[in-house]
Amino acid sequence: LRGTGFFLNVTLCLTPFANIFFLYPQQTDLNSFLWMIKRDPPSYFYGTIHVPYTRVWDFIPENSKQAFQESNIVYFELDLTDPYTISALTSCQLLPQGENLQDVLPRDIYRRLKRHLEYVKLMMPSWMTPDQRGKGLYADYLFNAIAGNWERKRPVWVMLMVNSLTEADIKTRGVPVLDLYLAQEAERMRKRTGAVEKVEEQCHPLNGLNFSQVIFALNQTLLQQESLRAGSLQVPYTTEDLIRHYNCGDLNSIIFNHDTSQVPNFNNVTLPPNEQATAQEIDSYFRQELIYKRNERMGKRVKALLEEHPDKSFFFAFGAGWCSLIYTKYTQKKMNSELCDQCLEYQLYNMQCGLLVY
């Protein structure tokens, strides 16, 4: 190793995935999204971001690309190149056979949802970029790819779909996101690849919300989109904000108040007390299921892989939020030890941008 940032003794199970970043004034002061697991040969964690890889690739430090190239095995959260993964993700989003959204949603919410999707379909041609049109990506095709069969989806997945049907997100479609691009590159380089999660482990917690919680979440999502359309609400952050901060290596600036589960945070001080209580219940449920339990499970699987293959170099490409928690929790010496009863302790080095890995 020639040159590192700071090193920390941490346990693999202690990495809640919360998106927290800081803006540093100079490149030399920036933290990297690459962490080296100290062993021989070394292994790595790398924090990815769910945006087109072309928007961030040129800003990724060479040491991160070198670690990826030199690793023997690359692991992701899910294997997005596996057709079964895509099929299972699609299936878990559907209502039981014979049911449609119109049958399960309150009439007013169904009408508002349908009206909003009609608005999106109408606006989508104007949201498309010349580059997208030049590649043969058309609005009708894209709308159907994202929202097709929406009347058969479970309400919680419709809520997430509505959140993704924005002008900023539509403009990013058509180019592989960073984690998918890395998976494709690993496949091209004939590296062994794998996933530390099963589709069902991501789907079941979302499908586990009770009906009243789901209706509340969908209603809040529609209210936000309706306010944005009316011009009475401004988006607190954008995809451009996220890209800019990621490219600057920001680990600690709080741009997003939601986690890498991609579930919105409905906890809002403007809500009446009864609705605040519902929002807090949802937030608590997702934190428990999609952050704490998920990270403990993933951490144990990472540990098992490292122990099973001591002579291999791994490159674990996970959501960038886990990096920020290592930085904030351990530099401030805040440890949640109840999550790591059986975790193996490793030393992690944060690799500063521009420093070579040897």
C-alpha positions as CSV (number, residue, x, y, z in Angstrom):
1,L,0.0,0.0,0.0
2,R,1.4,3.4,-0.9
3,G,-0.6,6.2,0.8
4,T,-3.9,5.9,2.6
5,G,-6.4,8.2,4.2
6,F,-7.2,7.2,7.7
7,F,-7.7,3.6,9.0
8,L,-10.4,2.4,11.3
9,N,-11.0,-0.9,13.1
10,V,-14.6,-1.6,12.2
11,T,-17.0,-4.6,11.9
12,L,-18.6,-5.4,8.6
13,C,-22.1,-5.5,10.0
14,L,-22.0,-1.9,11.1
15,T,-22.7,0.0,8.0
16,P,-26.3,1.4,7.8
17,F,-26.9,2.6,4.3
18,A,-27.8,6.3,4.8
19,N,-27.0,8.9,2.1
20,I,-24.9,11.5,4.0
21,F,-22.3,13.7,2.2
22,F,-20.1,16.8,2.9
23,L,-18.7,19.4,0.5
24,Y,-15.0,19.8,0.9
25,P,-13.2,22.8,-0.6
26,Q,-10.2,21.1,-2.2
27,Q,-9.7,17.9,-4.1
28,T,-6.9,16.8,-1.8
29,D,-9.2,17.0,1.2
30,L,-11.9,14.8,-0.4
31,N,-12.8,11.4,0.9
32,S,-12.9,8.5,-1.5
33,F,-15.8,6.0,-2.0
34,L,-13.1,3.3,-2.1
35,W,-12.2,1.4,1.1
36,M,-9.6,-1.3,1.3
37,I,-10.1,-4.3,3.6
38,K,-6.7,-5.0,5.0
39,R,-5.7,-8.6,4.2
40,D,-3.5,-10.4,1.7
41,P,-4.5,-10.1,-1.0
42,P,-6.5,-6.9,-0.2
43,S,-10.3,-6.6,-0.9
44,Y,-12.3,-3.5,-1.4
45,F,-15.6,-1.8,-0.8
46,Y,-16.7,0.7,-3.4
47,G,-19.7,3.0,-3.0
48,T,-21.8,3.2,-6.2
49,I,-24.6,5.6,-7.2
50,H,-27.8,4.9,-9.2
51,V,-27.2,7.4,-12.0
52,P,-26.0,7.0,-15.6
53,Y,-22.3,5.9,-15.4
54,T,-21.4,8.5,-18.0
55,R,-22.2,11.3,-15.6
56,V,-19.7,10.1,-13.0
57,W,-17.1,7.8,-14.6
58,D,-14.6,10.5,-15.6
59,F,-14.6,11.7,-11.9
60,I,-14.0,8.3,-10.4
61,P,-10.3,8.2,-9.1
62,E,-7.9,5.9,-10.9
63,N,-7.2,3.9,-7.7
64,S,-10.9,2.9,-7.6
65,K,-10.8,1.7,-11.3
66,Q,-7.5,0.0,-10.6
67,A,-8.9,-1.9,-7.6
68,F,-11.8,-3.0,-9.8
69,Q,-9.6,-4.2,-12.6
70,E,-7.2,-6.1,-10.3
71,S,-9.8,-7.8,-8.2
72,N,-10.6,-11.5,-8.8
73,I,-14.3,-11.5,-7.8
74,V,-16.9,-8.7,-7.9
75,Y,-20.0,-8.7,-5.8
76,F,-23.1,-6.5,-6.0
77,E,-26.2,-6.1,-3.9
78,L,-28.2,-7.8,-6.6
79,D,-27.1,-9.3,-9.9
80,L,-28.7,-6.9,-12.4
81,T,-27.4,-8.9,-15.4
82,D,-29.2,-12.0,-14.4
83,P,-32.6,-12.4,-16.2
84,Y,-34.0,-14.2,-13.2
85,T,-33.3,-11.1,-11.0
86,I,-35.3,-8.8,-13.4
87,S,-38.1,-11.4,-13.7
88,A,-38.3,-11.8,-9.9
89,L,-38.3,-8.1,-9.3
90,T,-41.2,-7.7,-11.8
91,S,-43.2,-10.5,-10.3
92,C,-42.9,-9.4,-6.7
93,Q,-44.4,-6.0,-7.6
94,L,-47.7,-7.5,-8.9
95,L,-51.0,-7.7,-7.1
96,P,-52.4,-11.2,-6.6
97,Q,-53.9,-12.8,-9.7
98,G,-57.2,-11.3,-10.7
99,E,-56.7,-8.0,-8.8
100,N,-56.2,-4.5,-10.2
101,L,-55.4,-1.2,-8.6
102,Q,-58.9,0.1,-9.3
103,D,-60.2,-2.7,-7.1
104,V,-58.0,-1.9,-4.1
105,L,-57.4,1.8,-4.1
106,P,-59.8,4.4,-2.7
107,R,-61.6,6.0,-5.7
108,D,-60.2,9.5,-5.2
109,I,-56.6,8.3,-5.0
110,Y,-57.1,6.1,-8.1
111,R,-58.4,9.0,-10.1
112,R,-55.6,11.3,-9.0
113,L,-53.0,8.6,-9.8
114,K,-54.5,8.1,-13.3
115,R,-54.6,11.8,-13.9
116,H,-51.0,12.2,-12.9
117,L,-49.8,9.4,-15.2
118,E,-51.7,10.9,-18.1
119,Y,-49.9,14.2,-17.4
120,V,-46.5,12.4,-17.3
121,K,-47.3,10.6,-20.6
122,L,-48.3,13.9,-22.2
123,M,-45.1,15.7,-21.0
124,M,-42.6,12.9,-21.6
125,P,-41.8,13.8,-25.2
126,S,-40.7,17.3,-24.1
127,W,-38.6,15.8,-21.3
128,M,-36.6,13.6,-23.7
129,T,-33.1,14.8,-24.7
130,P,-31.9,15.1,-28.3
131,D,-29.3,12.4,-27.4
132,Q,-32.0,10.0,-26.2
133,R,-34.0,10.6,-29.4
134,G,-30.8,10.1,-31.5
135,K,-30.4,6.7,-29.9
136,G,-33.9,5.7,-30.9
137,L,-35.4,6.0,-27.4
138,Y,-38.9,7.3,-27.8
139,A,-41.3,8.7,-25.2
140,D,-44.1,6.1,-25.7
141,Y,-41.6,3.3,-25.4
142,L,-40.0,4.7,-22.3
143,F,-43.3,5.4,-20.6
144,N,-44.5,1.8,-21.2
145,A,-41.1,0.5,-20.0
146,I,-41.5,2.3,-16.7
147,A,-45.2,2.5,-16.2
148,G,-46.6,-0.3,-18.4
149,N,-49.0,-2.6,-16.6
150,W,-49.2,-0.1,-13.7
151,E,-52.8,-1.1,-12.9
152,R,-51.5,-4.6,-11.9
153,K,-48.8,-3.3,-9.5
154,R,-49.1,-3.2,-5.8
155,P,-49.7,0.3,-4.5
156,V,-46.3,0.5,-2.7
157,W,-44.5,-0.1,-6.0
158,V,-46.8,2.4,-7.8
159,M,-45.7,4.9,-5.2
160,L,-42.0,4.3,-6.0
161,M,-42.8,4.4,-9.8
162,V,-44.5,7.8,-9.4
163,N,-41.4,9.1,-7.7
164,S,-39.2,8.0,-10.6
165,L,-41.4,9.6,-13.3
166,T,-39.9,13.0,-13.1
167,E,-38.3,15.1,-15.8
168,A,-34.9,14.9,-14.2
169,D,-35.1,11.1,-14.0
170,I,-36.5,10.6,-17.5
171,K,-33.5,12.6,-18.9
172,T,-31.1,10.0,-17.4
173,R,-32.8,6.9,-19.0
174,G,-31.1,5.0,-21.8
175,V,-27.6,4.7,-20.3
176,P,-26.6,2.0,-17.8
177,V,-26.4,3.2,-14.2
178,L,-23.0,2.9,-12.5
179,D,-23.6,-0.4,-10.7
180,L,-25.1,-2.0,-13.8
181,Y,-22.2,-0.7,-15.9
182,L,-19.7,-2.2,-13.4
183,A,-21.5,-5.5,-13.6
184,Q,-21.4,-5.5,-17.4
185,E,-17.7,-4.6,-17.3
186,A,-17.0,-7.4,-14.8
187,E,-18.8,-9.8,-17.2
188,R,-16.8,-8.5,-20.2
189,M,-13.6,-8.9,-18.3
190,R,-14.7,-12.5,-17.4
191,K,-14.5,-11.9,-13.7
192,R,-16.5,-14.0,-11.3
193,T,-19.5,-12.1,-10.1
194,G,-22.2,-12.6,-7.5
195,A,-24.8,-10.9,-5.3
196,V,-25.1,-10.7,-1.5
197,E,-28.8,-10.3,-1.5
198,K,-31.8,-12.2,-2.9
199,V,-34.6,-10.4,-4.7
200,E,-37.1,-11.5,-2.1
201,E,-35.1,-9.9,0.6
202,Q,-35.6,-6.5,-1.0
203,C,-39.2,-7.1,-2.1
204,H,-40.8,-8.6,1.0
205,P,-40.2,-5.7,3.4
206,L,-41.8,-3.3,0.9
207,N,-44.8,-5.6,0.5
208,G,-45.0,-5.9,4.2
209,L,-46.4,-2.5,4.9
210,N,-50.1,-2.6,6.0
211,F,-52.8,-1.3,3.7
212,S,-53.4,2.0,5.6
213,Q,-49.6,2.8,5.6
214,V,-49.4,2.1,1.9
215,I,-52.4,4.4,1.1
216,F,-50.9,7.1,3.3
217,A,-47.5,6.8,1.4
218,L,-49.1,6.9,-2.0
219,N,-51.3,9.9,-1.1
220,Q,-48.3,11.8,0.2
221,T,-46.4,11.0,-3.0
222,L,-49.3,12.2,-5.2
223,L,-49.7,15.4,-3.1
224,Q,-46.0,16.2,-3.6
225,Q,-46.2,15.6,-7.3
226,E,-49.4,17.7,-7.6
227,S,-47.7,20.5,-5.7
228,L,-44.7,20.4,-8.0
229,R,-46.9,20.5,-11.1
230,A,-48.8,23.5,-9.6
231,G,-45.5,25.3,-8.9
232,S,-46.3,25.6,-5.2
233,L,-43.4,23.3,-4.2
234,Q,-39.8,23.2,-5.1
235,V,-37.8,20.0,-5.2
236,P,-35.4,20.1,-2.2
237,Y,-32.7,18.2,-4.1
238,T,-32.3,16.9,-7.6
239,T,-30.4,14.2,-9.4
240,E,-28.0,16.9,-10.5
241,D,-27.3,17.7,-6.8
242,L,-26.5,14.1,-6.1
243,I,-24.2,13.7,-9.1
244,R,-22.3,16.9,-8.3
245,H,-21.7,15.9,-4.7
246,Y,-20.8,12.4,-5.6
247,N,-18.3,13.7,-8.2
248,C,-16.8,15.9,-5.5
249,G,-16.3,12.9,-3.2
250,D,-18.6,14.3,-0.6
251,L,-19.3,11.8,2.2
252,N,-21.1,14.0,4.8
253,S,-23.3,16.7,3.3
254,I,-26.9,15.9,4.0
255,I,-28.4,16.2,0.5
256,F,-30.8,13.3,0.7
257,N,-33.0,12.5,3.7
258,H,-33.8,9.1,2.4
259,D,-31.7,5.9,2.4
260,T,-30.4,3.7,-0.3
261,S,-33.5,1.6,-0.1
262,Q,-34.9,4.5,-2.4
263,V,-37.9,4.8,-0.1
264,P,-39.0,8.4,0.4
265,N,-39.1,9.9,3.9
266,F,-42.7,11.0,4.7
267,N,-41.9,12.4,8.1
268,N,-42.8,16.0,7.7
269,V,-43.3,18.7,10.4
270,T,-46.2,20.2,8.5
271,L,-48.3,17.0,8.9
272,P,-51.1,16.9,11.5
273,P,-50.2,14.8,14.6
274,N,-52.1,11.7,13.5
275,E,-50.4,11.7,10.1
276,Q,-47.0,12.4,11.7
277,A,-47.4,9.3,13.8
278,T,-48.1,7.2,10.6
279,A,-45.1,8.7,8.9
280,Q,-42.9,7.9,11.8
281,E,-44.2,4.3,11.9
282,I,-43.3,3.9,8.2
283,D,-39.9,5.5,8.6
284,S,-39.1,3.3,11.6
285,Y,-40.3,0.1,9.8
286,F,-38.1,0.9,6.8
287,R,-35.1,1.7,8.9
288,Q,-35.4,-1.5,10.7
289,E,-36.1,-3.7,7.7
290,L,-34.1,-2.0,4.9
291,I,-31.2,-0.6,6.8
292,Y,-30.4,-2.3,10.1
293,K,-31.5,-5.9,9.4
294,R,-30.4,-5.7,5.8
295,N,-26.9,-4.4,6.6
296,E,-26.4,-7.0,9.3
297,R,-27.4,-9.7,6.9
298,M,-25.2,-8.4,4.1
299,G,-22.3,-7.9,6.4
300,K,-22.4,-11.5,7.6
301,R,-22.4,-12.7,4.0
302,V,-19.4,-10.5,3.1
303,K,-17.6,-11.9,6.1
304,A,-18.4,-15.5,5.0
305,L,-17.1,-14.8,1.5
306,L,-13.9,-13.4,2.8
307,E,-13.3,-16.3,5.1
308,E,-14.3,-18.9,2.4
309,H,-11.8,-17.4,-0.2
310,P,-8.8,-16.0,1.8
311,D,-6.6,-16.1,-1.3
312,K,-9.0,-14.0,-3.5
313,S,-9.3,-10.3,-3.9
314,F,-13.0,-9.1,-3.7
315,F,-14.5,-5.9,-5.0
316,F,-17.8,-5.2,-3.3
317,A,-19.8,-2.6,-5.1
318,F,-22.6,-1.4,-2.8
319,G,-24.6,1.8,-2.5
320,A,-22.4,4.8,-1.6
321,G,-24.4,5.5,1.6
322,W,-22.6,2.8,3.6
323,C,-19.3,4.8,3.1
324,S,-20.7,7.8,4.8
325,L,-21.8,5.8,7.8
326,I,-18.3,4.4,8.3
327,Y,-17.0,7.9,8.1
328,T,-19.5,9.5,10.4
329,K,-20.0,6.7,12.9
330,Y,-16.4,5.7,13.4
331,T,-14.6,9.1,13.2
332,Q,-17.1,10.2,15.9
333,K,-16.7,6.9,17.7
334,K,-20.4,6.1,17.7
335,M,-20.8,2.3,17.5
336,N,-24.0,0.3,17.4
337,S,-22.6,-2.9,18.8
338,E,-25.9,-4.7,19.2
339,L,-25.8,-5.4,15.4
340,C,-22.4,-7.2,15.4
341,D,-22.6,-10.0,17.9
342,Q,-20.9,-12.5,15.6
343,C,-19.0,-10.2,13.1
344,L,-15.4,-10.7,12.3
345,E,-13.3,-7.5,12.8
346,Y,-11.3,-6.1,9.9
347,Q,-9.3,-3.0,9.3
348,L,-10.6,-0.7,6.6
349,Y,-8.6,2.0,5.0
350,N,-10.3,4.9,3.2
351,M,-8.3,5.3,0.0
352,Q,-7.8,9.0,-0.8
353,C,-8.4,10.1,-4.3
354,G,-5.5,9.8,-6.6
355,L,-3.4,7.5,-4.4
356,L,-2.4,4.2,-6.0
357,V,-3.1,0.8,-4.6
358,Y,-0.2,-1.6,-4.2
